[in-house]
Amino acid sequence: VELYSQLPIPAFERDTEYIALHKDDEYCFIDGVIKSTDGGEWPIEDYRKVTNESIVKHSSAKHTHNQRDSYAVGALARFNVNYDQLHARAKTAAAAMKLKPKVIKPFYNTAAQVVEIVHCLEDAISLTEQILKMGVRAEEPVPIARRSGEGVGACDVPRGTLFHNYVIDKGRVVGANCIIPTGQNLANIEADMRALVPTILDKSQADITHMMEMLVRAYDPCISCSTHLLNVKFE
């Protein structure tokens, strides 16, 4: 927290829709409802009504949109949606980094991750104490019968909300659909780039490229781990 409170994080901002899972009684990572900073809540099984995947000409990856042309998921989205459910020490950490919802600065996503680390550490201590009070005992695995049906689940992983939907026929998976966080952020990253570039045209080509790489990596996308590459074309 002390380190991040002193880092020179770019002040670029762009208002957008933030989406995350939400529960009234805890900082939500699993289940709950889908909630938007633009207003609206949806049950998890209605995830398709929120994500609205579409094919775009310039990419092999689908884009998503909800109430605007794009939306963001991830630590900053969870912070904006679930700030009231944060642990008190996590709120103190947020204040130290001058974070208060609604934060619309994409470069601050990593700072929001730091806030979540503080929250999760405090939550881990509390959960461990509860388990110790309850007592640890050996338990046999629950037998599971092979069935048929369809199920939808959602969890907010570090990069954002993951939706997963499976169709099972007599114990065999015959259909599956996963909408991953990076895919949901792609349209928003592109929108941020279009807004950022005009504000940094006075910089050198190397600095412009570096700033755009920083923006992409602020979203913590899986593509940055696999390719480590961003091609910038100057005309």
Biotite code that builds the C-alpha atoms (Angstrom):
import biotite.structure as struc

atoms = struc.array([
    struc.Atom([0.000, 0.000, 0.000], chain_id="A", res_id=1, res_name="VAL", atom_name="CA", element="C"),
    struc.Atom([2.792, 2.405, 0.907], chain_id="A", res_id=2, res_name="GLU", atom_name="CA", element="C"),
    struc.Atom([4.564, 1.648, -2.379], chain_id="A", res_id=3, res_name="LEU", atom_name="CA", element="C"),
    struc.Atom([1.455, 2.143, -4.513], chain_id="A", res_id=4, res_name="TYR", atom_name="CA", element="C"),
    struc.Atom([0.492, 5.340, -2.717], chain_id="A", res_id=5, res_name="SER", atom_name="CA", element="C"),
    struc.Atom([3.792, 6.839, -3.925], chain_id="A", res_id=6, res_name="GLN", atom_name="CA", element="C"),
    struc.Atom([3.820, 5.539, -7.505], chain_id="A", res_id=7, res_name="LEU", atom_name="CA", element="C"),
    struc.Atom([3.183, 8.051, -10.346], chain_id="A", res_id=8, res_name="PRO", atom_name="CA", element="C"),
    struc.Atom([0.129, 6.338, -11.864], chain_id="A", res_id=9, res_name="ILE", atom_name="CA", element="C"),
    struc.Atom([-1.166, 7.994, -15.077], chain_id="A", res_id=10, res_name="PRO", atom_name="CA", element="C"),
    struc.Atom([-4.229, 10.127, -14.385], chain_id="A", res_id=11, res_name="ALA", atom_name="CA", element="C"),
    struc.Atom([-6.019, 9.261, -17.661], chain_id="A", res_id=12, res_name="PHE", atom_name="CA", element="C"),
    struc.Atom([-9.721, 8.667, -17.101], chain_id="A", res_id=13, res_name="GLU", atom_name="CA", element="C"),
    struc.Atom([-12.724, 7.642, -19.166], chain_id="A", res_id=14, res_name="ARG", atom_name="CA", element="C"),
    struc.Atom([-16.174, 6.948, -17.809], chain_id="A", res_id=15, res_name="ASP", atom_name="CA", element="C"),
    struc.Atom([-17.483, 3.485, -18.600], chain_id="A", res_id=16, res_name="THR", atom_name="CA", element="C"),
    struc.Atom([-19.784, 0.794, -17.249], chain_id="A", res_id=17, res_name="GLU", atom_name="CA", element="C"),
    struc.Atom([-18.316, -1.508, -14.599], chain_id="A", res_id=18, res_name="TYR", atom_name="CA", element="C"),
    struc.Atom([-19.784, -4.960, -13.967], chain_id="A", res_id=19, res_name="ILE", atom_name="CA", element="C"),
    struc.Atom([-19.109, -7.420, -11.132], chain_id="A", res_id=20, res_name="ALA", atom_name="CA", element="C"),
    struc.Atom([-20.787, -10.035, -8.976], chain_id="A", res_id=21, res_name="LEU", atom_name="CA", element="C"),
    struc.Atom([-22.470, -8.652, -5.862], chain_id="A", res_id=22, res_name="HIS", atom_name="CA", element="C"),
    struc.Atom([-23.826, -9.747, -2.502], chain_id="A", res_id=23, res_name="LYS", atom_name="CA", element="C"),
    struc.Atom([-25.209, -7.417, 0.140], chain_id="A", res_id=24, res_name="ASP", atom_name="CA", element="C"),
    struc.Atom([-23.451, -9.149, 3.044], chain_id="A", res_id=25, res_name="ASP", atom_name="CA", element="C"),
    struc.Atom([-19.930, -9.766, 1.705], chain_id="A", res_id=26, res_name="GLU", atom_name="CA", element="C"),
    struc.Atom([-17.334, -8.646, -0.825], chain_id="A", res_id=27, res_name="TYR", atom_name="CA", element="C"),
    struc.Atom([-18.400, -11.014, -3.551], chain_id="A", res_id=28, res_name="CYS", atom_name="CA", element="C"),
    struc.Atom([-16.161, -13.368, -5.500], chain_id="A", res_id=29, res_name="PHE", atom_name="CA", element="C"),
    struc.Atom([-18.522, -16.330, -6.051], chain_id="A", res_id=30, res_name="ILE", atom_name="CA", element="C"),
    struc.Atom([-22.232, -16.467, -6.981], chain_id="A", res_id=31, res_name="ASP", atom_name="CA", element="C"),
    struc.Atom([-24.435, -13.536, -5.968], chain_id="A", res_id=32, res_name="GLY", atom_name="CA", element="C"),
    struc.Atom([-26.011, -11.427, -8.713], chain_id="A", res_id=33, res_name="VAL", atom_name="CA", element="C"),
    struc.Atom([-24.542, -9.549, -11.663], chain_id="A", res_id=34, res_name="ILE", atom_name="CA", element="C"),
    struc.Atom([-24.502, -5.825, -10.872], chain_id="A", res_id=35, res_name="LYS", atom_name="CA", element="C"),
    struc.Atom([-23.647, -2.751, -12.951], chain_id="A", res_id=36, res_name="SER", atom_name="CA", element="C"),
    struc.Atom([-22.499, 0.726, -11.951], chain_id="A", res_id=37, res_name="THR", atom_name="CA", element="C"),
    struc.Atom([-24.941, 2.002, -14.577], chain_id="A", res_id=38, res_name="ASP", atom_name="CA", element="C"),
    struc.Atom([-27.784, 0.461, -12.589], chain_id="A", res_id=39, res_name="GLY", atom_name="CA", element="C"),
    struc.Atom([-29.385, -2.932, -12.870], chain_id="A", res_id=40, res_name="GLY", atom_name="CA", element="C"),
    struc.Atom([-29.001, -6.397, -11.388], chain_id="A", res_id=41, res_name="GLU", atom_name="CA", element="C"),
    struc.Atom([-29.364, -9.739, -13.137], chain_id="A", res_id=42, res_name="TRP", atom_name="CA", element="C"),
    struc.Atom([-29.394, -13.348, -11.917], chain_id="A", res_id=43, res_name="PRO", atom_name="CA", element="C"),
    struc.Atom([-26.304, -15.270, -12.994], chain_id="A", res_id=44, res_name="ILE", atom_name="CA", element="C"),
    struc.Atom([-28.317, -17.523, -15.306], chain_id="A", res_id=45, res_name="GLU", atom_name="CA", element="C"),
    struc.Atom([-29.159, -14.412, -17.375], chain_id="A", res_id=46, res_name="ASP", atom_name="CA", element="C"),
    struc.Atom([-25.485, -13.758, -18.145], chain_id="A", res_id=47, res_name="TYR", atom_name="CA", element="C"),
    struc.Atom([-26.121, -13.768, -21.902], chain_id="A", res_id=48, res_name="ARG", atom_name="CA", element="C"),
    struc.Atom([-28.438, -10.751, -21.479], chain_id="A", res_id=49, res_name="LYS", atom_name="CA", element="C"),
    struc.Atom([-25.517, -8.888, -19.875], chain_id="A", res_id=50, res_name="VAL", atom_name="CA", element="C"),
    struc.Atom([-22.577, -9.984, -22.027], chain_id="A", res_id=51, res_name="THR", atom_name="CA", element="C"),
    struc.Atom([-24.258, -9.808, -25.456], chain_id="A", res_id=52, res_name="ASN", atom_name="CA", element="C"),
    struc.Atom([-21.296, -11.318, -27.307], chain_id="A", res_id=53, res_name="GLU", atom_name="CA", element="C"),
    struc.Atom([-20.812, -10.203, -30.911], chain_id="A", res_id=54, res_name="SER", atom_name="CA", element="C"),
    struc.Atom([-18.325, -10.820, -33.711], chain_id="A", res_id=55, res_name="ILE", atom_name="CA", element="C"),
    struc.Atom([-16.231, -7.851, -34.885], chain_id="A", res_id=56, res_name="VAL", atom_name="CA", element="C"),
    struc.Atom([-14.472, -7.604, -38.256], chain_id="A", res_id=57, res_name="LYS", atom_name="CA", element="C"),
    struc.Atom([-11.023, -6.676, -36.961], chain_id="A", res_id=58, res_name="HIS", atom_name="CA", element="C"),
    struc.Atom([-10.604, -9.441, -34.374], chain_id="A", res_id=59, res_name="SER", atom_name="CA", element="C"),
    struc.Atom([-10.901, -13.202, -34.016], chain_id="A", res_id=60, res_name="SER", atom_name="CA", element="C"),
    struc.Atom([-12.112, -12.612, -30.444], chain_id="A", res_id=61, res_name="ALA", atom_name="CA", element="C"),
    struc.Atom([-15.708, -11.695, -29.684], chain_id="A", res_id=62, res_name="LYS", atom_name="CA", element="C"),
    struc.Atom([-16.598, -8.380, -28.045], chain_id="A", res_id=63, res_name="HIS", atom_name="CA", element="C"),
    struc.Atom([-19.182, -7.840, -25.331], chain_id="A", res_id=64, res_name="THR", atom_name="CA", element="C"),
    struc.Atom([-21.406, -4.931, -24.374], chain_id="A", res_id=65, res_name="HIS", atom_name="CA", element="C"),
    struc.Atom([-24.255, -4.274, -21.959], chain_id="A", res_id=66, res_name="ASN", atom_name="CA", element="C"),
    struc.Atom([-25.743, -0.797, -21.499], chain_id="A", res_id=67, res_name="GLN", atom_name="CA", element="C"),
    struc.Atom([-22.971, 0.970, -23.427], chain_id="A", res_id=68, res_name="ARG", atom_name="CA", element="C"),
    struc.Atom([-20.676, 0.024, -26.306], chain_id="A", res_id=69, res_name="ASP", atom_name="CA", element="C"),
    struc.Atom([-18.351, -1.698, -23.820], chain_id="A", res_id=70, res_name="SER", atom_name="CA", element="C"),
    struc.Atom([-17.900, -2.470, -20.140], chain_id="A", res_id=71, res_name="TYR", atom_name="CA", element="C"),
    struc.Atom([-15.076, -3.411, -17.783], chain_id="A", res_id=72, res_name="ALA", atom_name="CA", element="C"),
    struc.Atom([-14.655, -6.277, -15.339], chain_id="A", res_id=73, res_name="VAL", atom_name="CA", element="C"),
    struc.Atom([-11.865, -6.876, -12.836], chain_id="A", res_id=74, res_name="GLY", atom_name="CA", element="C"),
    struc.Atom([-10.579, -5.449, -9.574], chain_id="A", res_id=75, res_name="ALA", atom_name="CA", element="C"),
    struc.Atom([-11.612, -1.872, -10.348], chain_id="A", res_id=76, res_name="LEU", atom_name="CA", element="C"),
    struc.Atom([-15.101, -3.038, -11.321], chain_id="A", res_id=77, res_name="ALA", atom_name="CA", element="C"),
    struc.Atom([-15.438, -5.024, -8.085], chain_id="A", res_id=78, res_name="ARG", atom_name="CA", element="C"),
    struc.Atom([-14.156, -2.033, -6.109], chain_id="A", res_id=79, res_name="PHE", atom_name="CA", element="C"),
    struc.Atom([-16.721, 0.274, -7.716], chain_id="A", res_id=80, res_name="ASN", atom_name="CA", element="C"),
    struc.Atom([-19.610, -2.178, -7.308], chain_id="A", res_id=81, res_name="VAL", atom_name="CA", element="C"),
    struc.Atom([-18.769, -3.612, -3.875], chain_id="A", res_id=82, res_name="ASN", atom_name="CA", element="C"),
    struc.Atom([-16.927, -0.845, -2.014], chain_id="A", res_id=83, res_name="TYR", atom_name="CA", element="C"),
    struc.Atom([-19.384, -0.904, 0.907], chain_id="A", res_id=84, res_name="ASP", atom_name="CA", element="C"),
    struc.Atom([-18.616, -4.593, 1.531], chain_id="A", res_id=85, res_name="GLN", atom_name="CA", element="C"),
    struc.Atom([-14.832, -4.099, 1.827], chain_id="A", res_id=86, res_name="LEU", atom_name="CA", element="C"),
    struc.Atom([-13.084, -4.805, 5.133], chain_id="A", res_id=87, res_name="HIS", atom_name="CA", element="C"),
    struc.Atom([-12.375, -1.633, 7.134], chain_id="A", res_id=88, res_name="ALA", atom_name="CA", element="C"),
    struc.Atom([-8.611, -2.028, 6.702], chain_id="A", res_id=89, res_name="ARG", atom_name="CA", element="C"),
    struc.Atom([-9.074, -2.396, 2.949], chain_id="A", res_id=90, res_name="ALA", atom_name="CA", element="C"),
    struc.Atom([-11.013, 0.880, 2.913], chain_id="A", res_id=91, res_name="LYS", atom_name="CA", element="C"),
    struc.Atom([-8.132, 2.473, 4.818], chain_id="A", res_id=92, res_name="THR", atom_name="CA", element="C"),
    struc.Atom([-5.734, 1.162, 2.176], chain_id="A", res_id=93, res_name="ALA", atom_name="CA", element="C"),
    struc.Atom([-7.959, 2.585, -0.552], chain_id="A", res_id=94, res_name="ALA", atom_name="CA", element="C"),
    struc.Atom([-7.984, 5.976, 1.153], chain_id="A", res_id=95, res_name="ALA", atom_name="CA", element="C"),
    struc.Atom([-4.179, 5.928, 1.334], chain_id="A", res_id=96, res_name="ALA", atom_name="CA", element="C"),
    struc.Atom([-4.107, 5.541, -2.457], chain_id="A", res_id=97, res_name="MET", atom_name="CA", element="C"),
    struc.Atom([-6.864, 8.149, -2.887], chain_id="A", res_id=98, res_name="LYS", atom_name="CA", element="C"),
    struc.Atom([-9.331, 5.591, -4.227], chain_id="A", res_id=99, res_name="LEU", atom_name="CA", element="C"),
    struc.Atom([-13.025, 6.221, -3.732], chain_id="A", res_id=100, res_name="LYS", atom_name="CA", element="C"),
    struc.Atom([-15.814, 4.963, -6.000], chain_id="A", res_id=101, res_name="PRO", atom_name="CA", element="C"),
    struc.Atom([-16.612, 5.600, -8.691], chain_id="A", res_id=102, res_name="LYS", atom_name="CA", element="C"),
    struc.Atom([-13.021, 5.362, -9.971], chain_id="A", res_id=103, res_name="VAL", atom_name="CA", element="C"),
    struc.Atom([-12.885, 5.777, -13.759], chain_id="A", res_id=104, res_name="ILE", atom_name="CA", element="C"),
    struc.Atom([-9.100, 5.652, -14.190], chain_id="A", res_id=105, res_name="LYS", atom_name="CA", element="C"),
    struc.Atom([-8.151, 2.325, -15.843], chain_id="A", res_id=106, res_name="PRO", atom_name="CA", element="C"),
    struc.Atom([-4.500, 2.559, -14.784], chain_id="A", res_id=107, res_name="PHE", atom_name="CA", element="C"),
    struc.Atom([-5.708, 2.273, -11.181], chain_id="A", res_id=108, res_name="TYR", atom_name="CA", element="C"),
    struc.Atom([-6.910, -1.295, -11.690], chain_id="A", res_id=109, res_name="ASN", atom_name="CA", element="C"),
    struc.Atom([-3.668, -2.585, -10.175], chain_id="A", res_id=110, res_name="THR", atom_name="CA", element="C"),
    struc.Atom([-4.149, -0.281, -7.182], chain_id="A", res_id=111, res_name="ALA", atom_name="CA", element="C"),
    struc.Atom([-7.608, -1.798, -6.715], chain_id="A", res_id=112, res_name="ALA", atom_name="CA", element="C"),
    struc.Atom([-5.933, -5.217, -6.744], chain_id="A", res_id=113, res_name="GLN", atom_name="CA", element="C"),
    struc.Atom([-3.767, -4.070, -3.828], chain_id="A", res_id=114, res_name="VAL", atom_name="CA", element="C"),
    struc.Atom([-6.906, -3.050, -1.926], chain_id="A", res_id=115, res_name="VAL", atom_name="CA", element="C"),
    struc.Atom([-8.361, -6.500, -2.575], chain_id="A", res_id=116, res_name="GLU", atom_name="CA", element="C"),
    struc.Atom([-5.190, -8.176, -1.288], chain_id="A", res_id=117, res_name="ILE", atom_name="CA", element="C"),
    struc.Atom([-5.645, -6.342, 2.014], chain_id="A", res_id=118, res_name="VAL", atom_name="CA", element="C"),
    struc.Atom([-9.306, -7.372, 2.129], chain_id="A", res_id=119, res_name="HIS", atom_name="CA", element="C"),
    struc.Atom([-8.553, -11.018, 1.343], chain_id="A", res_id=120, res_name="CYS", atom_name="CA", element="C"),
    struc.Atom([-5.810, -11.235, 3.965], chain_id="A", res_id=121, res_name="LEU", atom_name="CA", element="C"),
    struc.Atom([-8.192, -9.940, 6.620], chain_id="A", res_id=122, res_name="GLU", atom_name="CA", element="C"),
    struc.Atom([-10.928, -12.269, 5.377], chain_id="A", res_id=123, res_name="ASP", atom_name="CA", element="C"),
    struc.Atom([-8.531, -15.236, 5.431], chain_id="A", res_id=124, res_name="ALA", atom_name="CA", element="C"),
    struc.Atom([-7.680, -14.543, 9.076], chain_id="A", res_id=125, res_name="ILE", atom_name="CA", element="C"),
    struc.Atom([-11.375, -14.376, 9.974], chain_id="A", res_id=126, res_name="SER", atom_name="CA", element="C"),
    struc.Atom([-12.219, -17.593, 8.106], chain_id="A", res_id=127, res_name="LEU", atom_name="CA", element="C"),
    struc.Atom([-9.293, -19.447, 9.672], chain_id="A", res_id=128, res_name="THR", atom_name="CA", element="C"),
    struc.Atom([-10.416, -18.423, 13.140], chain_id="A", res_id=129, res_name="GLU", atom_name="CA", element="C"),
    struc.Atom([-13.967, -19.619, 12.383], chain_id="A", res_id=130, res_name="GLN", atom_name="CA", element="C"),
    struc.Atom([-12.708, -23.009, 11.175], chain_id="A", res_id=131, res_name="ILE", atom_name="CA", element="C"),
    struc.Atom([-10.543, -23.460, 14.253], chain_id="A", res_id=132, res_name="LEU", atom_name="CA", element="C"),
    struc.Atom([-13.504, -22.683, 16.505], chain_id="A", res_id=133, res_name="LYS", atom_name="CA", element="C"),
    struc.Atom([-15.704, -25.179, 14.651], chain_id="A", res_id=134, res_name="MET", atom_name="CA", element="C"),
    struc.Atom([-13.039, -27.861, 14.805], chain_id="A", res_id=135, res_name="GLY", atom_name="CA", element="C"),
    struc.Atom([-11.472, -29.729, 11.910], chain_id="A", res_id=136, res_name="VAL", atom_name="CA", element="C"),
    struc.Atom([-12.772, -33.219, 11.229], chain_id="A", res_id=137, res_name="ARG", atom_name="CA", element="C"),
    struc.Atom([-12.308, -35.824, 8.521], chain_id="A", res_id=138, res_name="ALA", atom_name="CA", element="C"),
    struc.Atom([-15.151, -36.035, 6.013], chain_id="A", res_id=139, res_name="GLU", atom_name="CA", element="C"),
    struc.Atom([-15.878, -38.659, 3.378], chain_id="A", res_id=140, res_name="GLU", atom_name="CA", element="C"),
    struc.Atom([-16.443, -37.505, -0.220], chain_id="A", res_id=141, res_name="PRO", atom_name="CA", element="C"),
    struc.Atom([-20.101, -37.061, -1.124], chain_id="A", res_id=142, res_name="VAL", atom_name="CA", element="C"),
    struc.Atom([-21.163, -39.659, -3.732], chain_id="A", res_id=143, res_name="PRO", atom_name="CA", element="C"),
    struc.Atom([-22.451, -38.073, -6.918], chain_id="A", res_id=144, res_name="ILE", atom_name="CA", element="C"),
    struc.Atom([-24.920, -39.792, -9.226], chain_id="A", res_id=145, res_name="ALA", atom_name="CA", element="C"),
    struc.Atom([-24.677, -39.231, -12.964], chain_id="A", res_id=146, res_name="ARG", atom_name="CA", element="C"),
    struc.Atom([-27.464, -36.918, -14.024], chain_id="A", res_id=147, res_name="ARG", atom_name="CA", element="C"),
    struc.Atom([-28.659, -34.839, -16.934], chain_id="A", res_id=148, res_name="SER", atom_name="CA", element="C"),
    struc.Atom([-29.299, -31.120, -16.917], chain_id="A", res_id=149, res_name="GLY", atom_name="CA", element="C"),
    struc.Atom([-27.828, -27.670, -17.411], chain_id="A", res_id=150, res_name="GLU", atom_name="CA", element="C"),
    struc.Atom([-26.034, -25.405, -14.958], chain_id="A", res_id=151, res_name="GLY", atom_name="CA", element="C"),
    struc.Atom([-24.603, -21.898, -14.934], chain_id="A", res_id=152, res_name="VAL", atom_name="CA", element="C"),
    struc.Atom([-21.943, -20.602, -12.576], chain_id="A", res_id=153, res_name="GLY", atom_name="CA", element="C"),
    struc.Atom([-20.007, -17.381, -12.117], chain_id="A", res_id=154, res_name="ALA", atom_name="CA", element="C"),
    struc.Atom([-17.029, -16.260, -10.089], chain_id="A", res_id=155, res_name="CYS", atom_name="CA", element="C"),
    struc.Atom([-15.012, -13.071, -9.920], chain_id="A", res_id=156, res_name="ASP", atom_name="CA", element="C"),
    struc.Atom([-11.440, -14.218, -10.466], chain_id="A", res_id=157, res_name="VAL", atom_name="CA", element="C"),
    struc.Atom([-8.540, -11.717, -10.264], chain_id="A", res_id=158, res_name="PRO", atom_name="CA", element="C"),
    struc.Atom([-8.975, -10.586, -13.893], chain_id="A", res_id=159, res_name="ARG", atom_name="CA", element="C"),
    struc.Atom([-12.754, -10.206, -13.633], chain_id="A", res_id=160, res_name="GLY", atom_name="CA", element="C"),
    struc.Atom([-16.028, -12.071, -13.886], chain_id="A", res_id=161, res_name="THR", atom_name="CA", element="C"),
    struc.Atom([-15.955, -15.564, -15.389], chain_id="A", res_id=162, res_name="LEU", atom_name="CA", element="C"),
    struc.Atom([-19.218, -17.092, -16.590], chain_id="A", res_id=163, res_name="PHE", atom_name="CA", element="C"),
    struc.Atom([-19.359, -20.838, -17.259], chain_id="A", res_id=164, res_name="HIS", atom_name="CA", element="C"),
    struc.Atom([-22.352, -22.785, -18.557], chain_id="A", res_id=165, res_name="ASN", atom_name="CA", element="C"),
    struc.Atom([-22.525, -26.573, -19.034], chain_id="A", res_id=166, res_name="TYR", atom_name="CA", element="C"),
    struc.Atom([-25.070, -29.005, -20.477], chain_id="A", res_id=167, res_name="VAL", atom_name="CA", element="C"),
    struc.Atom([-24.793, -32.579, -19.154], chain_id="A", res_id=168, res_name="ILE", atom_name="CA", element="C"),
    struc.Atom([-26.400, -35.721, -20.550], chain_id="A", res_id=169, res_name="ASP", atom_name="CA", element="C"),
    struc.Atom([-26.171, -38.749, -18.254], chain_id="A", res_id=170, res_name="LYS", atom_name="CA", element="C"),
    struc.Atom([-22.923, -37.574, -16.734], chain_id="A", res_id=171, res_name="GLY", atom_name="CA", element="C"),
    struc.Atom([-21.303, -36.473, -19.991], chain_id="A", res_id=172, res_name="ARG", atom_name="CA", element="C"),
    struc.Atom([-20.694, -32.827, -20.893], chain_id="A", res_id=173, res_name="VAL", atom_name="CA", element="C"),
    struc.Atom([-22.377, -32.293, -24.262], chain_id="A", res_id=174, res_name="VAL", atom_name="CA", element="C"),
    struc.Atom([-22.296, -28.500, -24.316], chain_id="A", res_id=175, res_name="GLY", atom_name="CA", element="C"),
    struc.Atom([-20.191, -25.775, -22.713], chain_id="A", res_id=176, res_name="ALA", atom_name="CA", element="C"),
    struc.Atom([-19.887, -21.998, -22.903], chain_id="A", res_id=177, res_name="ASN", atom_name="CA", element="C"),
    struc.Atom([-17.287, -19.925, -21.063], chain_id="A", res_id=178, res_name="CYS", atom_name="CA", element="C"),
    struc.Atom([-17.087, -16.133, -21.241], chain_id="A", res_id=179, res_name="ILE", atom_name="CA", element="C"),
    struc.Atom([-13.753, -15.097, -19.783], chain_id="A", res_id=180, res_name="ILE", atom_name="CA", element="C"),
    struc.Atom([-12.759, -11.748, -18.229], chain_id="A", res_id=181, res_name="PRO", atom_name="CA", element="C"),
    struc.Atom([-10.169, -10.801, -20.850], chain_id="A", res_id=182, res_name="THR", atom_name="CA", element="C"),
    struc.Atom([-12.726, -11.303, -23.616], chain_id="A", res_id=183, res_name="GLY", atom_name="CA", element="C"),
    struc.Atom([-15.198, -9.068, -21.820], chain_id="A", res_id=184, res_name="GLN", atom_name="CA", element="C"),
    struc.Atom([-12.570, -6.328, -21.429], chain_id="A", res_id=185, res_name="ASN", atom_name="CA", element="C"),
    struc.Atom([-11.378, -6.258, -25.050], chain_id="A", res_id=186, res_name="LEU", atom_name="CA", element="C"),
    struc.Atom([-13.903, -3.705, -26.331], chain_id="A", res_id=187, res_name="ALA", atom_name="CA", element="C"),
    struc.Atom([-13.285, -1.496, -23.303], chain_id="A", res_id=188, res_name="ASN", atom_name="CA", element="C"),
    struc.Atom([-9.507, -1.640, -23.762], chain_id="A", res_id=189, res_name="ILE", atom_name="CA", element="C"),
    struc.Atom([-9.918, -0.550, -27.377], chain_id="A", res_id=190, res_name="GLU", atom_name="CA", element="C"),
    struc.Atom([-12.235, 2.303, -26.330], chain_id="A", res_id=191, res_name="ALA", atom_name="CA", element="C"),
    struc.Atom([-9.687, 3.421, -23.729], chain_id="A", res_id=192, res_name="ASP", atom_name="CA", element="C"),
    struc.Atom([-6.938, 3.388, -26.366], chain_id="A", res_id=193, res_name="MET", atom_name="CA", element="C"),
    struc.Atom([-8.991, 5.533, -28.724], chain_id="A", res_id=194, res_name="ARG", atom_name="CA", element="C"),
    struc.Atom([-9.528, 8.045, -25.926], chain_id="A", res_id=195, res_name="ALA", atom_name="CA", element="C"),
    struc.Atom([-5.935, 7.927, -24.638], chain_id="A", res_id=196, res_name="LEU", atom_name="CA", element="C"),
    struc.Atom([-3.982, 8.365, -27.880], chain_id="A", res_id=197, res_name="VAL", atom_name="CA", element="C"),
    struc.Atom([-5.144, 11.943, -28.695], chain_id="A", res_id=198, res_name="PRO", atom_name="CA", element="C"),
    struc.Atom([-3.963, 13.053, -25.229], chain_id="A", res_id=199, res_name="THR", atom_name="CA", element="C"),
    struc.Atom([-0.384, 11.782, -25.706], chain_id="A", res_id=200, res_name="ILE", atom_name="CA", element="C"),
    struc.Atom([0.396, 12.734, -29.323], chain_id="A", res_id=201, res_name="LEU", atom_name="CA", element="C"),
    struc.Atom([2.982, 15.238, -28.094], chain_id="A", res_id=202, res_name="ASP", atom_name="CA", element="C"),
    struc.Atom([5.137, 12.360, -26.829], chain_id="A", res_id=203, res_name="LYS", atom_name="CA", element="C"),
    struc.Atom([7.715, 10.344, -28.774], chain_id="A", res_id=204, res_name="SER", atom_name="CA", element="C"),
    struc.Atom([6.681, 7.201, -30.637], chain_id="A", res_id=205, res_name="GLN", atom_name="CA", element="C"),
    struc.Atom([8.514, 5.103, -28.046], chain_id="A", res_id=206, res_name="ALA", atom_name="CA", element="C"),
    struc.Atom([6.680, 6.818, -25.181], chain_id="A", res_id=207, res_name="ASP", atom_name="CA", element="C"),
    struc.Atom([3.310, 6.476, -26.930], chain_id="A", res_id=208, res_name="ILE", atom_name="CA", element="C"),
    struc.Atom([3.915, 2.767, -27.462], chain_id="A", res_id=209, res_name="THR", atom_name="CA", element="C"),
    struc.Atom([5.006, 2.362, -23.852], chain_id="A", res_id=210, res_name="HIS", atom_name="CA", element="C"),
    struc.Atom([1.925, 4.181, -22.541], chain_id="A", res_id=211, res_name="MET", atom_name="CA", element="C"),
    struc.Atom([-0.399, 2.007, -24.619], chain_id="A", res_id=212, res_name="MET", atom_name="CA", element="C"),
    struc.Atom([1.349, -1.129, -23.388], chain_id="A", res_id=213, res_name="GLU", atom_name="CA", element="C"),
    struc.Atom([0.888, 0.128, -19.822], chain_id="A", res_id=214, res_name="MET", atom_name="CA", element="C"),
    struc.Atom([-2.821, 0.632, -20.471], chain_id="A", res_id=215, res_name="LEU", atom_name="CA", element="C"),
    struc.Atom([-3.284, -2.894, -21.819], chain_id="A", res_id=216, res_name="VAL", atom_name="CA", element="C"),
    struc.Atom([-1.369, -4.443, -18.934], chain_id="A", res_id=217, res_name="ARG", atom_name="CA", element="C"),
    struc.Atom([-3.330, -2.419, -16.382], chain_id="A", res_id=218, res_name="ALA", atom_name="CA", element="C"),
    struc.Atom([-6.268, -4.675, -17.278], chain_id="A", res_id=219, res_name="TYR", atom_name="CA", element="C"),
    struc.Atom([-4.097, -7.715, -16.455], chain_id="A", res_id=220, res_name="ASP", atom_name="CA", element="C"),
    struc.Atom([-5.237, -9.582, -19.585], chain_id="A", res_id=221, res_name="PRO", atom_name="CA", element="C"),
    struc.Atom([-4.187, -13.144, -20.282], chain_id="A", res_id=222, res_name="CYS", atom_name="CA", element="C"),
    struc.Atom([-2.932, -12.057, -23.709], chain_id="A", res_id=223, res_name="ILE", atom_name="CA", element="C"),
    struc.Atom([-0.138, -10.034, -22.106], chain_id="A", res_id=224, res_name="SER", atom_name="CA", element="C"),
    struc.Atom([1.131, -13.178, -20.392], chain_id="A", res_id=225, res_name="CYS", atom_name="CA", element="C"),
    struc.Atom([1.060, -15.258, -23.576], chain_id="A", res_id=226, res_name="SER", atom_name="CA", element="C"),
    struc.Atom([2.366, -12.815, -26.195], chain_id="A", res_id=227, res_name="THR", atom_name="CA", element="C"),
    struc.Atom([4.066, -9.834, -24.489], chain_id="A", res_id=228, res_name="HIS", atom_name="CA", element="C"),
    struc.Atom([3.506, -7.907, -27.684], chain_id="A", res_id=229, res_name="LEU", atom_name="CA", element="C"),
    struc.Atom([1.657, -4.807, -28.879], chain_id="A", res_id=230, res_name="LEU", atom_name="CA", element="C"),
    struc.Atom([2.060, -3.564, -32.449], chain_id="A", res_id=231, res_name="ASN", atom_name="CA", element="C"),
    struc.Atom([1.587, 0.202, -32.808], chain_id="A", res_id=232, res_name="VAL", atom_name="CA", element="C"),
    struc.Atom([1.331, 1.644, -36.322], chain_id="A", res_id=233, res_name="LYS", atom_name="CA", element="C"),
    struc.Atom([2.263, 5.305, -36.816], chain_id="A", res_id=234, res_name="PHE", atom_name="CA", element="C"),
    struc.Atom([1.072, 7.140, -39.933], chain_id="A", res_id=235, res_name="GLU", atom_name="CA", element="C"),
])
